[in-house]
Amino acid sequence: MLRRPTLTPKGKDRGLPVSFRIDRATARLEMLPEFSLRRGVYDLDVALDVQRRGGRRATVKALSVLHPGDHLNVDLDIGGDGPMKVRADALEARGGALAGAIGLPADQPFAVDIDADGKESQGTFSAYATSGAARPLDASGSWTPQGGQARGRLSLAASTLTRGWMDRLGPEVTFLVTGRRAGENLFDLDARLNAENLGLEARGQGDPGKRQLGPRGVTLVAVSPNLSRITGGPPWAGRR
């Protein structure tokens, strides 16, 4: 610790009151079968740098002790003046505790790859996960100063943690989000989510970078052929 922070009277939120940095932290993490279906032991190596004005950098490395080669790596650099970077990959050649911890089969090969790179005005992202022959997550997108698009699919049947949502919505959810510049500070936004028992559509104007909606707000339409399946209440016919 270099010194005590000098705090000023509370005013408008301008970020964190202090910056903090962890050059390196190491630990050993053990996950038991009651939590992750299969025992896992990992050596962790972590670094963290959070600036009070918004820049955030973090790296996490988790190396399996029981199954050499199995790992989880995370590398984040967001909110600063430079390009955004989000990189995460995980691999369990024969399955293991990482897969079990998120509700996937712990006895099937497991892999995750997430990659986002760019600036606030332009960039790309992709994300996928595999469990055995299944692909529970598949998403991608890109954006430019004139707009962008993101689409993807999430299997609700693959993980025990999402089985409750599967019972309500169906075995998988797909989504599509598009935005096109509609003026100096606004974009025409269109977001759609589709599942066996729910269709959701939102349209309006906003500024995704500032997380603000336009003055007219958003029009939201939801359609379900079996609403009681979602609410858990008495039988209802399809509703819009």
N, C-alpha and C positions, 0 to 999 in steps of 0.2 A: 504494500500500500504506500503510495507516494505522499499523500496528505489527506486531511479531511476535506470533503467538498464544501464549497461556500454556497449556501442556499439563499435564494432571494424570496421575497414574499410571493405567494402563489398568484399567478395571473393567467393569461391566455396560454393554452397548451402549445408549447413550442418544441415538444419532444421530451426525451428523458432528462431528469435533472442532472445526471452524471453520465460519463462514459466509463466503460470498464472493459478490461482485456484479460484474457487467460491465455498466456503463451502456450502452455501445454498442461494437460491433466491426463493422467492415466489411471485405469481401474480395471478390475476383473469383474465381469458380470456373469452370474449364473442364473439360468432360467430353468425352473423345475417343470416336470410334465403336467402338473396341475394347472400351470399357466400356459404352457406352450406345446402340450401334447408329447413333446420329446425333450429330454434334457439338453441344454445348450450351455456352453461355457465360452466366453468371449473376452479377449483382451481389447480394451478400449483405449483410444488415443484421441483426445479432443483439444481443439483450439477455438477460441471465441474472441471476437472483437466487435463491440457494440458502441457506436458513437452516438452521443446525445442528439446530434442533428440529423440522424437517420441512417447512416451507413451501418450495415450489419454484415459481418463475415463470420463464417463458421466452417470447420471441418470436423468430421467424425469418421473414425476408422474403427471397425469392429472385426477382429480376426478370430475365427473359430479355433479353439484349442483342441477340441475333440475331433474335428474334421478339417485338417489343413487344406487351405484353398477356398473354403467357404468364407464369405465375408459380406460386410455391408460398408459402403463408402458413401459419404455425403459431403458435398462441397458447395457452399452457398456464398454468394456475394450480391447483396441486394440493397437498394435504398440509397446508394452513394452517388457520386458524380459520374462514375465510370459505367461501363456496360453491366447489365444484370447477368448473373450466371447462377444457374441452379443445376446441379449435377448429382445424381444419386444412382447407385447400382448395387445390387445384391445378388448373390449366387449361392445356392446350395445344390451341389451336384446330385445328391441323393435325397433331397429333402432335409428338414431339420427344424430347429426351434424357431427360426425366424418366420418360416411359413406357418408353423403352428400358432405363433403368437398373434397372427392376423386372421386366424380361423381357417387357413387353407390346409390341405392334407400334408402332414409332416413326413409322409413316406414317399412323396413324389418330387422329382427335380423341380426346383423353384428358381426363378430369376425375375428381377425387376430392373428396369432402365428408365430413368427420367432425365430429360435434358431440355433446358430452356436457356436461350442465349440471345442477347440483344439489348437495345436501349428501350427507353419508355416509348419512343416513336416507331421502332422497327425491330422485329425479332421473330423467332420461331420457337416452338416447343413440341416435344413428343413425350409420350409416356406409355409404357406397356408392362404387363406382368404375365408370366407364364407359370402354370402349375401342372406338371405332367404334360398331357396333350392339350389341356385347356388354356385359354387366354382370357383371364378374368378382366383385364383392363387393356384398352387400346384407345389412345387419344392422341390428337395432334392439332396443330394450329399455327397461324402466323399473323403478324400485324405489320402495317405500314402507316405513314402519316395519313393515308386516305381511308384506312379502315382495316378490318381483319376478320378472321373466321377461325372457329374452333369446333371440332366435332369429336365424338368419341362414344364408346360403349363400355358399360360396366356390368359384369355378371353379378347378380344378387344371389345366385344359386351356388356360387363357388365357395363362399366363406360361411362358416357357421355364425359369424358376427353379423351377417346381413340376411340371415334366413327369415327373421321377422319382417323385414322389408319385402323379401320375396313373397311371403304369404299375402302381403297387402297389395303389392304392385305387379308382381310377375317375376319371371326368372331373370330378366335383364332390363336395363335402362339405356336408352340412347339419347344423346343430346346434340344440338347444333346451335351455335351462337354466331351471329354475324353483326358487323357494324360498318356503316359507311358514313363518311364525313357529310354533314348536312349544314355546315356553316363554320364560322371561325372557331367556336368552342363547343360545338355539339355534334353528335353522331346519331344517325338512325340506327337503333338497336333492335334486334329480333332474336329472341331466345326460345328454343323449343325443346321439350323433354317428352319422350314417348316411352311408355311401358304397356304391358298387356292390359292393365287396369287403370291407366291414367295417361291422359294427354294434357300437357301444360304448354301454354304459349304466352309469351310476354312481349309487348311491343311498346316502344316509346323512344324518347330522345334523352341523351345524357352524355356525360364526359367520363369514360371509364378511368382515365388517368387520375382525375380528381375524385372519383367515386361519388359523382353528383348526378342527379336526375334533372331533366329539363323542366320548365315551368308547367308543362301539361301532365307531368307524371307518366305513369306506365299503365297500359291496358293489359289486364291479366285475365286469361280464359283457361279454365280447367274443366276437363271432361272425364268422367269415370262411368263405365258401364255398370259397376257394382260398388257404389259408395260405401255400403255397410262393410265391405271387405277391408276398406281402408280405416273406417272409424271404429269398427268392432261393435257397432250398435245394431238396432233392429234392421231387418231387410229393407233396402231402398232400391228403387229402380235406378237406371242410369240418370245422372245429373250433370248439368252444365252450369 
